[in-house]
Amino acid sequence: MRDLRLLLLFPPFADSTQPGAGLPSLAAAIQDCGIGIKLWDLNLDAWEYLLNPKRQHAWLIRAKRSLARLDRCPALNTKESDKYLALADGVLRGTSAVDHLNKAIDVMRSPAFFSAKDYAPAMNAIEGALALVSAIYHPSRLEWGRFWSACRLDSSREIVREIFRSASNPFIAFSREIFAPRLSRFKPKIVGISVTYLDQIVPALTLAAECKKILPDTLVVLGGQIVSLWGEDITVQNKLWRYVDAFVPGEGEAPLHDIVTRHIQGINLEGIPNVVLPPGRTGQKSAWSPVSRPRTMANLPCPDYSGLPLERYFSPEPVLTLSASRGCYWGRCAFCAVSPAFRDGFRVRPARQVIADLAMLMRRHGARLFNFGDDALPRSFVKSLATGASVLPQGAMWQAEARWDALPRPEWAHRLAKTGARNLIFGLESGSGEVLRKMNKGGTVPQARRVIKACQDAGIGLNLQCFLGFPGETRAQAASTISFLNEVAGPKTTVSCGIFELQKGSAIWRQPQAYGIRLIKTEKESDLPVRCEYKPCSGKDWQAGMISRLVKNADSRVPQLRCGINAHALIFLASDYPASVQKSVPSRIPAEPLRLAEGVTWRVFHWDPDSLRKGRAPKKKDGCLVYTLRQGRVLSLGALAATMLRYADGSTRLSDLLPALTYQERRRVRSALRSMVLQGILAAAD
């Protein structure tokens, strides 16, 4: 049956550092079906498509023309002001980025990744290129591993409209230019699309629509975490059914195996557990049996990454994902919707098989860096490593998400470090004991403090994840989280801090009154909700600005790695970071003749972006912004600094400027130049 071809897709847009584990796990589980299987990481292809220098140059020309048109406008409305800000940011950062993109991608894939002087400019160039893409496709927005679509993602009607809006959907052109020709050549009979993140919904449906256009008889199956979170909402008629033939909520190995087997035998798909087929007439629900038949963890094969181009990921060496368990052994956090959505409970893979998987991946791919994809690393597995009952292959280094109770003894942290533990990710959530109790987190602040200290003493890196704005949280309680983060800050400790979002299916969503909130009635078009709006039952809710300032304060005062990418943290920590990355003491003396530092671009905008950003009534007023590639900062310059930029042409010396100035003016000029050197705007003297 090799003529019956199966294509498994991972859609844009997610982190490009490492492959996800979904496709390799599915491919390994259905290898015994005897059909041709292809894995396409279209996320990686989309990164290379968007960062193509030739394409970026064309977008830059287009963005400059759009900016010039708005510069000529006598007035801007709100929509035009927002577009102007996106264009200003994209043109400023994109101008610096386009000529550095090839080098930036090379840095990501080479040992230069470990050099501070190469890594930061490379990351900034890539982010600048994504800012340019965002300017072209505004109001959609791209950042490293994130895509904010212009449409509402809780409405199937809006999603379907967006998959045909070429003005705001960058993945339409990608689908037609890159995906469609390859699809036409391969001609699969079944296409499986794995959607892990909400950001991937519009790109995934864009690909599904292209598939149905080219191969209308091909069976398109959509699965993954987001489909699981939708749950029963997909059993009723919605607009996505035009482009999807079946949805698979929950674990996908057994359902996909059954789909392929029945397709080979020419049998319809009705009655397969965890497979949702199209509903009948309007108002009628699909026949769906949510009772799943997941394979036991002991019987699952090792993920098969051999179908993916590991050398093309934006990493100097492969980082591969495997799992020691599925589900969460705690599963009672009030804010979590993932555990309730997956009905198969918590199951553990035998430690000996996990170690065998890791050894096999090391042999097959030469990998030494591993990410455990568990919701929380099982206590039994942690114990087996810490007590020496299980021994990982020599040279393996790893990171994982864990709970505080997995490390009951400080000495266990030292033993884990000896097994190759380099980074542990903990859901701190809050530095307030009262808030943790309301969350039903199952941990305490003193417990967190002890584990953090033990890991720091053992040399293990930490990523502490938290959020502010939990229902009923006070400003003082939020401030205690910030204080705690500052207290435990360390050279290998990073922080991911966000704002609370109410998830459909969580305990808070099921019992809102118990948490002092009421749900805002959703609109009729909101047929696929994942996140829900709410209001407090009494009192005043926090202002978003207050929460944002606290988050910003945490981010600025607690040491973090660039972008907060956990795979980057593992790569650095496996190379003795931070000892290998040292900050140099900057010179304060400008080079002569005066010249811009490498990668610096500046521009005078006829609509001052600072004023537009503050929401003031737009008034035509020039504003000068400068972008520094090395620091990745956009700075607003005053009149004197803006004037100095005009002399940084590589031919003007200080002696050419100072004689005509008064004593006070000379002092101001020298001070401005020193400041511009420290900010990375002007080149420094050797």
C-alpha positions as CSV (number, residue, x, y, z in Angstrom):
1,M,0.0,0.0,0.0
2,R,2.9,2.4,-0.5
3,D,0.8,4.2,-3.1
4,L,-1.5,5.2,-0.2
5,R,0.5,8.2,1.0
6,L,0.1,9.9,4.4
7,L,1.3,13.5,4.9
8,L,1.8,14.8,8.5
9,L,2.1,18.6,8.8
10,F,3.2,20.9,11.6
11,P,1.9,24.3,10.6
12,P,3.4,27.8,11.3
13,F,4.0,29.6,13.5
14,A,6.0,28.4,16.5
15,D,9.6,28.3,17.8
16,S,12.2,27.3,15.1
17,T,14.9,26.1,17.5
18,Q,13.7,22.5,17.7
19,P,11.1,20.2,16.1
20,G,7.9,19.4,18.0
21,A,7.4,15.9,19.2
22,G,3.9,15.4,17.7
23,L,4.7,14.4,14.2
24,P,7.6,12.1,15.2
25,S,5.4,10.4,17.7
26,L,2.6,9.9,15.2
27,A,4.9,8.6,12.5
28,A,6.5,6.1,14.8
29,A,3.0,4.8,15.9
30,I,1.7,4.1,12.4
31,Q,4.9,2.7,10.8
32,D,3.4,-0.8,10.9
33,C,0.5,0.2,8.5
34,G,2.8,-0.2,5.5
35,I,2.1,3.1,3.8
36,G,4.3,5.9,2.6
37,I,4.7,8.6,5.3
38,K,6.1,12.1,4.9
39,L,6.7,14.6,7.7
40,W,6.7,18.3,6.7
41,D,7.6,20.9,9.3
42,L,6.0,23.8,7.5
43,N,6.7,26.0,10.5
44,L,10.4,25.7,9.7
45,D,9.7,26.3,6.0
46,A,7.7,29.4,6.8
47,W,10.6,30.8,8.9
48,E,12.9,30.4,5.9
49,Y,10.3,31.9,3.6
50,L,9.7,34.9,5.7
51,L,13.4,35.5,6.4
52,N,14.4,35.3,2.8
53,P,16.6,38.4,2.1
54,K,15.3,39.0,-1.4
55,R,11.7,38.8,-0.2
56,Q,12.5,41.1,2.8
57,H,14.0,43.7,0.5
58,A,10.8,43.7,-1.6
59,W,8.7,44.1,1.6
60,L,11.0,47.0,2.8
61,I,10.4,48.9,-0.4
62,R,6.7,48.3,-0.1
63,A,6.7,49.4,3.5
64,K,8.6,52.6,2.8
65,R,6.1,53.6,0.1
66,S,3.2,53.0,2.5
67,L,5.0,55.1,5.1
68,A,5.6,57.9,2.7
69,R,2.0,57.9,1.7
70,L,0.9,58.3,5.3
71,D,3.6,60.9,5.9
72,R,1.8,63.1,3.3
73,C,-1.6,62.8,4.9
74,P,-2.8,66.0,6.6
75,A,-4.5,63.9,9.3
76,L,-4.6,60.3,10.6
77,N,-7.5,58.4,12.0
78,T,-7.1,55.7,14.6
79,K,-6.7,52.8,12.1
80,E,-4.1,54.8,10.1
81,S,-2.2,55.8,13.3
82,D,-1.9,52.1,14.3
83,K,-0.7,51.2,10.7
84,Y,1.8,54.1,10.9
85,L,3.3,52.8,14.1
86,A,3.6,49.3,12.7
87,L,5.2,50.7,9.5
88,A,7.6,52.9,11.5
89,D,8.8,50.0,13.6
90,G,9.0,47.7,10.6
91,V,10.9,50.1,8.4
92,L,13.3,51.2,11.1
93,R,14.2,47.7,12.3
94,G,13.8,46.0,8.9
95,T,16.3,48.4,7.3
96,S,18.9,47.2,9.7
97,A,17.9,43.6,9.5
98,V,17.7,42.8,5.8
99,D,21.4,43.0,5.2
100,H,22.2,40.9,8.2
101,L,19.7,38.0,7.8
102,N,21.9,35.4,6.1
103,K,24.6,35.9,8.8
104,A,21.9,35.9,11.6
105,I,20.6,32.5,10.4
106,D,24.1,31.1,10.1
107,V,24.8,32.3,13.7
108,M,21.7,30.4,15.0
109,R,23.0,27.2,13.3
110,S,26.7,27.4,14.2
111,P,29.0,27.7,17.3
112,A,28.7,31.5,16.9
113,F,25.4,31.0,18.7
114,F,27.4,30.9,22.0
115,S,29.1,34.2,21.4
116,A,27.4,37.2,23.0
117,K,28.7,39.6,20.3
118,D,27.2,37.4,17.6
119,Y,24.0,36.0,19.3
120,A,22.3,39.3,20.3
121,P,22.6,41.0,16.9
122,A,21.5,37.8,15.1
123,M,18.4,37.5,17.3
124,N,17.7,41.2,16.8
125,A,18.1,41.0,13.0
126,I,15.6,38.1,12.9
127,E,13.1,39.9,15.2
128,G,13.6,43.1,13.0
129,A,12.7,41.1,9.9
130,L,9.6,39.8,11.6
131,A,8.7,43.3,12.6
132,L,8.9,44.2,8.9
133,V,6.5,41.3,8.0
134,S,4.2,42.6,10.7
135,A,4.2,46.0,9.1
136,I,3.2,44.6,5.7
137,Y,0.5,42.4,7.1
138,H,-0.8,44.7,9.9
139,P,-2.9,44.3,12.0
140,S,-1.5,40.7,12.1
141,R,1.7,40.5,14.0
142,L,4.7,38.2,14.2
143,E,7.4,37.8,16.9
144,W,9.8,34.9,17.6
145,G,7.5,31.9,17.7
146,R,4.3,33.9,18.0
147,F,1.6,34.9,15.5
148,W,-1.3,37.2,16.4
149,S,-3.9,36.9,13.7
150,A,-6.0,39.9,12.7
151,C,-9.1,37.9,13.3
152,R,-11.0,36.6,16.3
153,L,-9.9,33.0,17.0
154,D,-13.0,32.0,18.8
155,S,-15.2,32.3,15.7
156,S,-15.1,29.8,12.9
157,R,-16.7,32.3,10.6
158,E,-13.9,34.8,11.2
159,I,-11.2,32.2,10.9
160,V,-12.5,31.1,7.5
161,R,-12.7,34.7,6.3
162,E,-9.1,35.3,7.5
163,I,-7.7,32.3,5.5
164,F,-8.5,34.2,2.3
165,R,-7.5,37.7,3.4
166,S,-4.1,38.1,1.6
167,A,-3.7,41.7,3.1
168,S,-3.4,40.4,6.7
169,N,-2.5,36.7,6.4
170,P,1.2,36.1,5.4
171,F,0.7,32.4,5.1
172,I,-1.6,32.6,2.0
173,A,1.4,33.5,-0.2
174,F,3.6,30.9,1.6
175,S,0.9,28.2,1.1
176,R,0.6,29.0,-2.7
177,E,4.3,29.4,-3.4
178,I,5.9,26.7,-1.2
179,F,3.2,24.3,0.0
180,A,1.0,23.9,-3.1
181,P,3.8,22.8,-5.5
182,R,5.1,20.2,-3.1
183,L,1.6,18.9,-2.3
184,S,0.9,18.5,-6.0
185,R,4.0,16.4,-6.5
186,F,3.4,14.1,-3.4
187,K,-0.4,13.7,-3.9
188,P,-1.2,12.2,-0.4
189,K,-4.4,10.4,0.3
190,I,-4.5,11.5,3.9
191,V,-3.2,14.8,5.3
192,G,-2.9,15.1,9.1
193,I,-2.3,18.5,10.6
194,S,-1.1,18.8,14.2
195,V,-2.1,22.1,15.9
196,T,-0.5,22.7,19.3
197,Y,-0.9,26.4,19.7
198,L,-3.8,28.8,19.1
199,D,-1.4,30.9,17.0
200,Q,-1.4,28.0,14.5
201,I,-5.1,27.9,13.8
202,V,-5.2,30.4,10.9
203,P,-2.1,29.0,9.2
204,A,-3.3,25.5,9.7
205,L,-6.7,26.2,8.1
206,T,-4.9,28.2,5.3
207,L,-3.0,25.0,4.5
208,A,-6.1,22.8,4.8
209,A,-8.0,25.1,2.3
210,E,-5.1,24.9,-0.2
211,C,-5.1,21.1,0.2
212,K,-8.8,20.9,-0.6
213,K,-8.4,23.2,-3.5
214,I,-5.6,21.1,-5.1
215,L,-6.7,17.6,-3.9
216,P,-10.4,17.8,-3.1
217,D,-10.7,14.0,-2.5
218,T,-7.8,13.9,0.0
219,L,-8.9,13.2,3.6
220,V,-7.8,16.2,5.9
221,V,-7.6,15.4,9.6
222,L,-7.0,18.1,12.2
223,G,-5.7,17.2,15.7
224,G,-3.5,18.5,18.5
225,Q,-3.9,20.3,21.8
226,I,-6.1,23.1,20.5
227,V,-8.6,20.6,19.0
228,S,-8.7,19.0,22.4
229,L,-9.5,22.3,24.1
230,W,-12.3,22.9,21.7
231,G,-13.9,19.6,22.9
232,E,-17.6,19.2,22.1
233,D,-17.7,22.6,20.4
234,I,-16.5,20.9,17.2
235,T,-19.3,18.4,17.2
236,V,-21.8,21.0,15.9
237,Q,-21.8,22.7,12.5
238,N,-19.2,25.3,12.0
239,K,-17.4,26.8,9.1
240,L,-14.2,24.8,9.5
241,W,-15.9,21.7,8.3
242,R,-15.6,23.0,4.7
243,Y,-11.9,22.2,4.8
244,V,-11.6,19.5,7.5
245,D,-13.0,15.9,7.1
246,A,-12.3,14.8,10.7
247,F,-11.1,16.2,14.0
248,V,-9.1,14.2,16.6
249,P,-9.3,15.6,20.1
250,G,-7.0,13.9,22.7
251,E,-4.1,11.6,22.0
252,G,-3.7,10.9,18.3
253,E,-1.7,7.7,17.9
254,A,-4.6,5.2,18.2
255,P,-7.2,7.2,16.2
256,L,-4.8,8.0,13.4
257,H,-3.8,4.3,13.2
258,D,-7.5,3.4,12.9
259,I,-8.1,6.1,10.3
260,V,-5.2,4.8,8.1
261,T,-6.2,1.2,8.6
262,R,-9.8,1.8,7.6
263,H,-8.8,3.9,4.7
264,I,-6.6,1.1,3.4
265,Q,-9.6,-1.3,3.8
266,G,-12.1,1.0,2.2
267,I,-14.2,1.2,5.4
268,N,-15.8,4.4,6.6
269,L,-14.5,6.1,9.7
270,E,-17.7,6.1,11.8
271,G,-17.4,4.8,15.4
272,I,-13.6,5.3,15.8
273,P,-13.1,6.6,19.4
274,N,-11.9,10.2,19.6
275,V,-12.6,10.9,15.9
276,V,-15.2,13.6,15.2
277,L,-16.8,13.4,11.8
278,P,-18.9,16.2,10.1
279,P,-22.3,16.8,11.6
280,G,-25.4,16.2,9.5
281,R,-28.0,18.9,9.0
282,T,-27.8,22.2,10.8
283,G,-28.3,21.9,14.5
284,Q,-27.4,18.2,14.6
285,K,-24.4,17.1,16.5
286,S,-21.7,14.7,15.2
287,A,-21.6,11.2,16.5
288,W,-18.6,11.2,18.7
289,S,-17.4,8.8,21.3
290,P,-15.0,10.7,23.7
291,V,-14.1,7.4,25.3
292,S,-10.5,7.0,24.1
293,R,-8.4,3.9,23.6
294,P,-4.9,5.4,24.1
295,R,-2.0,3.0,23.8
296,T,-0.3,2.2,27.1
297,M,2.8,4.2,27.6
298,A,4.9,1.0,27.7
299,N,3.7,0.1,24.2
300,L,4.4,3.4,22.5
301,P,7.4,3.5,20.2
302,C,10.3,6.0,20.5
303,P,9.5,9.2,18.5
304,D,11.0,8.9,15.0
305,Y,12.7,12.2,14.0
306,S,14.3,10.7,10.9
307,G,11.8,12.3,8.6
308,L,12.8,15.9,9.6
309,P,15.7,18.0,8.5
310,L,17.4,18.5,11.9
311,E,20.3,20.4,10.4
312,R,17.9,23.2,9.3
313,Y,16.5,24.2,12.7
314,F,17.8,27.4,14.2
315,S,20.1,25.7,16.6
316,P,23.8,24.9,16.7
317,E,22.9,21.3,17.6
318,P,19.7,19.2,17.7
319,V,17.4,19.6,20.7
320,L,14.9,16.7,20.7
321,T,11.8,16.1,22.7
322,L,10.6,12.9,24.4
323,S,8.3,12.2,27.3
324,A,8.3,10.2,30.5
325,S,4.6,10.5,31.0
326,R,1.3,11.9,29.7
327,G,-1.1,14.1,31.6
328,C,-0.4,15.8,34.9
329,Y,-0.1,13.9,38.1
330,W,-1.5,16.9,40.1
331,G,-4.2,18.0,37.6
332,R,-6.0,20.2,40.0
333,C,-4.8,23.8,39.3
334,A,-7.9,26.0,39.1
335,F,-6.7,27.9,36.1
336,C,-5.6,25.0,34.0
337,A,-7.8,23.8,31.1
338,V,-5.3,21.3,29.6
339,S,-5.8,18.5,32.2
340,P,-9.6,18.5,32.0
341,A,-9.5,18.5,28.2
342,F,-7.4,15.4,28.0
343,R,-9.6,12.5,29.3
344,D,-6.9,9.8,29.4
345,G,-5.5,10.7,32.8
346,F,-2.0,10.5,34.1
347,R,0.2,7.6,32.8
348,V,3.9,7.0,33.2
349,R,6.3,5.3,30.8
350,P,8.7,2.9,32.5
351,A,11.9,4.6,33.3
352,R,14.0,1.9,31.5
353,Q,12.1,2.6,28.3
354,V,12.6,6.4,28.7
355,I,16.3,5.8,29.0
356,A,16.3,3.5,26.0
357,D,14.4,6.1,24.0
358,L,17.0,8.7,24.9
359,A,19.9,6.4,24.0
360,M,18.3,5.5,20.7
361,L,17.9,9.2,19.8
362,M,21.5,9.9,20.7
363,R,22.6,7.1,18.4
364,R,20.3,8.0,15.5
365,H,20.8,11.7,15.4
366,G,24.0,12.4,17.4
367,A,21.9,14.5,19.8
368,R,22.9,15.3,23.4
369,L,20.3,17.9,24.3
370,F,16.8,16.8,25.3
371,N,13.6,18.4,26.3
372,F,11.2,16.3,28.3
373,G,7.8,17.3,27.0
374,D,5.8,16.2,30.1
375,D,3.3,18.5,31.8
376,A,5.3,17.8,34.9
377,L,8.2,15.3,35.2
378,P,6.8,12.3,37.2
379,R,8.0,12.1,40.8
380,S,8.8,8.4,40.3
381,F,11.1,9.2,37.4
382,V,12.8,12.1,39.3
383,K,13.3,9.7,42.2
384,S,14.8,7.0,40.1
385,L,17.3,9.5,38.7
386,A,18.1,11.1,42.1
387,T,18.6,7.8,43.9
388,G,20.7,6.2,41.1
389,A,18.0,3.5,40.3
390,S,18.1,4.8,36.7
391,V,21.1,6.1,34.8
392,L,20.9,8.3,31.7
393,P,23.5,7.7,28.9
394,Q,26.7,9.6,29.4
395,G,26.8,13.0,27.7
396,A,23.0,13.6,27.7
397,M,21.8,16.9,29.0
398,W,18.2,17.8,29.5
399,Q,15.5,20.2,30.7
400,A,12.0,19.5,31.9
401,E,8.9,21.1,33.5
402,A,8.6,20.0,37.2
403,R,6.6,20.7,40.3
404,W,8.2,21.6,43.7
405,D,7.1,18.3,45.3
406,A,9.3,16.4,42.8
407,L,12.4,17.5,44.7
408,P,11.6,16.9,48.4
409,R,15.3,16.8,49.4
410,P,18.0,19.4,48.5
411,E,20.6,16.7,47.7
412,W,18.4,15.4,44.9
413,A,19.1,18.6,42.9
414,H,22.8,17.9,43.0
415,R,22.2,14.3,41.9
416,L,19.9,15.5,39.1
417,A,22.7,17.8,37.9
418,K,25.0,14.9,37.7
419,T,22.5,13.1,35.5
420,G,22.7,16.0,33.0
421,A,19.9,18.3,34.3
422,R,20.7,21.7,33.0
423,N,17.4,23.6,33.2
424,L,14.2,23.1,35.2
425,I,10.9,24.9,34.4
426,F,8.7,25.5,37.4
427,G,5.2,27.0,37.5
428,L,5.7,29.4,40.4
429,E,2.5,31.2,39.4
430,S,2.6,33.6,42.4
431,G,4.8,34.7,45.3
432,S,1.7,35.0,47.5
433,G,0.7,32.0,49.6
434,E,-2.9,33.1,49.7
435,V,-3.1,33.3,45.9
436,L,-1.4,29.9,45.6
437,R,-4.1,28.4,47.9
438,K,-6.9,29.9,45.8
439,M,-5.3,28.5,42.7
440,N,-5.2,25.0,44.3
441,K,-1.6,24.9,43.2
442,G,-0.6,22.3,45.7
443,G,2.6,24.1,46.7
444,T,3.8,26.8,49.1
445,V,6.2,29.8,48.8
446,P,8.6,28.3,51.4
447,Q,8.7,25.1,49.4
448,A,9.4,27.0,46.2
449,R,12.2,28.9,48.0
450,R,13.9,25.7,49.2
451,V,13.8,24.0,45.8
452,I,15.0,27.1,44.0
453,K,18.0,27.4,46.4
454,A,18.8,23.7,46.0
455,C,18.8,24.0,42.2
456,Q,20.8,27.2,42.2
457,D,23.4,25.6,44.6
458,A,23.6,22.6,42.3
459,G,24.2,24.8,39.2
460,I,20.9,23.9,37.5
461,G,19.3,26.7,35.5
462,L,15.7,27.7,36.4
463,N,12.8,29.2,34.4
464,L,10.1,30.5,36.8
465,Q,6.7,30.9,35.2
466,C,4.1,33.2,36.8
467,F,1.2,35.4,36.0
468,L,-0.5,38.4,37.6
469,G,-4.2,39.3,37.8
470,F,-5.6,36.0,39.2
471,P,-9.2,36.7,40.2
472,G,-9.2,38.4,43.6
473,E,-5.5,39.0,43.6
474,T,-4.6,42.4,45.2
475,R,-1.9,44.8,44.3
476,A,0.0,43.9,47.4
477,Q,-0.2,40.2,46.5
478,A,1.1,40.9,43.0
479,A,3.9,43.0,44.5
480,S,4.9,40.0,46.7
481,T,5.4,38.0,43.5
482,I,7.7,40.7,42.2
483,S,9.6,40.8,45.5
484,F,9.9,37.0,45.5
485,L,11.3,37.0,42.0
486,N,13.9,39.6,42.9
487,E,14.8,37.7,46.1
488,V,15.5,34.4,44.2
489,A,17.2,36.0,41.1
490,G,20.4,34.4,40.0
491,P,22.7,34.3,37.0
492,K,21.0,31.1,35.7
493,T,17.5,32.0,36.7
494,T,15.0,33.3,34.1
495,V,11.4,34.5,34.4
496,S,8.4,34.2,32.2
497,C,5.7,36.5,33.6
498,G,2.3,37.1,32.0
499,I,-1.2,38.2,32.7
500,F,-4.0,35.8,33.7
501,E,-6.4,34.6,31.0
502,L,-9.5,32.6,31.8
503,Q,-9.5,29.3,29.9
504,K,-12.6,27.5,28.9
505,G,-12.9,24.2,30.7
506,S,-10.8,25.2,33.8
507,A,-12.2,25.0,37.3
508,I,-12.6,28.8,37.4
509,W,-14.6,28.7,34.2
510,R,-16.8,25.9,35.6
511,Q,-17.5,27.6,38.9
512,P,-16.9,31.4,38.3
513,Q,-19.0,32.5,41.4
514,A,-16.6,30.6,43.7
515,Y,-13.8,32.8,42.4
516,G,-15.7,36.0,42.6
517,I,-16.2,36.6,38.9
518,R,-19.0,36.4,36.3
519,L,-18.5,35.3,32.7
520,I,-19.3,37.8,30.0
521,K,-21.9,36.3,27.7
522,T,-20.2,35.3,24.5
523,E,-21.4,36.5,21.1
524,K,-23.3,34.1,18.9
525,E,-20.4,34.0,16.5
526,S,-18.1,32.7,19.3
527,D,-18.5,29.0,18.5
528,L,-14.9,27.9,19.2
529,P,-13.9,29.6,22.5
530,V,-10.7,28.8,24.2
531,R,-10.2,31.9,26.3
532,C,-13.2,33.6,27.9
533,E,-13.9,37.2,29.0
534,Y,-15.0,37.8,32.6
535,K,-15.7,40.6,35.2
536,P,-15.4,40.6,39.0
537,C,-18.7,40.3,40.8
538,S,-17.9,43.2,43.1
539,G,-15.3,45.9,43.5
540,K,-13.1,47.3,40.9
541,D,-11.0,45.1,38.6
542,W,-7.3,46.0,38.2
543,Q,-6.5,48.4,35.4
544,A,-4.6,46.6,32.6
545,G,-2.0,49.3,32.8
546,M,-1.2,48.6,36.4
547,I,-0.7,44.9,35.6
548,S,1.5,45.7,32.6
549,R,3.7,47.9,34.7
550,L,4.2,45.2,37.3
551,V,5.0,42.6,34.5
552,K,7.4,45.1,33.0
553,N,9.0,45.7,36.4
554,A,9.6,42.0,36.8
555,D,11.0,41.6,33.4
556,S,13.5,44.5,33.8
557,R,14.7,43.6,37.3
558,V,15.0,39.8,37.1
559,P,17.8,38.4,34.9
560,Q,16.5,36.8,31.8
561,L,17.9,35.2,28.7
562,R,17.0,36.7,25.4
563,C,13.4,36.1,24.3
564,G,12.8,33.7,27.2
565,I,13.1,30.7,24.8
566,N,13.6,27.6,26.9
567,A,15.5,25.7,24.2
568,H,18.0,28.6,24.0
569,A,18.3,28.4,27.8
570,L,19.2,24.7,27.6
571,I,21.7,25.2,24.8
572,F,23.4,28.0,26.7
573,L,23.4,26.1,30.1
574,A,24.8,23.0,28.4
575,S,27.8,25.2,27.5
576,D,28.5,26.5,31.0
577,Y,26.5,29.6,30.4
578,P,26.7,32.3,31.8
579,A,30.5,31.9,32.3
580,S,30.9,31.6,28.5
581,V,29.0,34.8,27.9
582,Q,30.6,37.9,29.4
583,K,29.5,41.5,29.0
584,S,32.3,43.9,28.0
585,V,32.7,47.3,29.6
586,P,31.6,49.8,26.9
587,S,33.8,52.7,25.9
588,R,32.3,56.2,26.3
589,I,34.6,57.9,23.7
590,P,33.2,58.2,20.2
591,A,35.3,57.0,17.3
592,E,36.7,59.7,14.9
593,P,35.6,60.5,12.3
594,L,32.1,60.2,13.8
595,R,30.2,57.2,12.4
596,L,27.2,55.0,13.3
597,A,27.8,51.7,15.0
598,E,27.3,48.6,12.9
599,G,23.6,47.8,12.3
600,V,22.3,51.2,13.4
601,T,19.5,52.8,11.4
602,W,17.6,56.1,12.0
603,R,14.8,58.0,10.4
604,V,12.8,61.2,10.9
605,F,9.1,60.5,10.9
606,H,6.6,63.2,10.1
607,W,4.1,61.8,12.5
608,D,6.0,61.5,15.8
609,P,5.6,57.8,16.8
610,D,6.0,58.6,20.5
611,S,2.9,60.8,20.4
612,L,0.9,58.3,18.5
613,R,1.9,55.5,20.9
614,K,0.7,57.5,23.9
615,G,-2.7,57.8,22.3
616,R,-2.7,61.5,21.9
617,A,-4.7,63.2,19.3
618,P,-2.5,63.0,16.2
619,K,-0.7,66.2,15.3
620,K,1.8,66.4,12.6
621,K,5.2,66.7,14.3
622,D,8.6,65.3,13.4
623,G,10.1,62.6,15.6
624,C,13.5,61.0,15.2
625,L,13.9,57.3,16.1
626,V,17.1,55.2,16.0
627,Y,17.4,51.5,16.1
628,T,20.5,49.7,17.4
629,L,20.9,46.1,16.1
630,R,23.3,45.0,18.7
631,Q,21.1,46.0,21.6
632,G,17.8,45.5,19.8
633,R,16.5,48.9,21.0
634,V,14.4,51.6,19.4
635,L,15.2,55.0,20.9
636,S,13.6,58.3,20.6
637,L,16.1,61.1,20.2
638,G,15.9,64.8,21.2
639,A,16.8,67.6,18.8
640,L,20.5,67.7,19.7
641,A,21.1,64.0,19.4
642,A,19.2,64.0,16.1
643,T,21.4,66.7,14.8
644,M,24.5,64.8,15.8
645,L,23.3,61.8,13.7
646,R,23.6,64.0,10.6
647,Y,27.3,64.4,11.3
648,A,27.9,60.7,11.9
649,D,28.8,60.2,8.2
650,G,32.3,58.8,8.6
651,S,34.0,62.1,7.5
652,T,33.2,64.6,10.3
653,R,35.5,65.0,13.3
654,L,34.9,66.7,16.6
655,S,37.4,69.3,15.7
656,D,35.2,70.2,12.8
657,L,32.3,70.9,15.0
658,L,33.5,72.4,18.3
659,P,35.3,75.6,17.3
660,A,32.1,77.3,16.3
661,L,30.3,76.5,19.5
662,T,30.2,78.2,22.9
663,Y,31.6,76.6,26.0
664,Q,28.2,75.4,27.2
665,E,27.3,74.1,23.7
666,R,30.5,72.1,23.6
667,R,29.7,70.5,26.9
668,R,26.2,69.6,25.7
669,V,27.6,68.1,22.4
670,R,30.3,66.1,24.2
671,S,27.7,64.8,26.7
672,A,25.3,63.9,23.9
673,L,28.0,62.0,22.0
674,R,29.1,60.0,25.1
675,S,25.5,59.1,25.7
676,M,25.1,58.0,22.1
677,V,28.2,55.8,22.3
678,L,26.9,54.1,25.5
679,Q,23.5,53.5,23.9
680,G,25.2,51.8,21.0
681,I,24.2,54.4,18.4
682,L,27.7,55.7,17.6
683,A,30.8,53.6,17.1
684,A,33.2,53.7,20.0
685,A,36.9,54.5,19.9
686,D,39.1,51.5,20.0
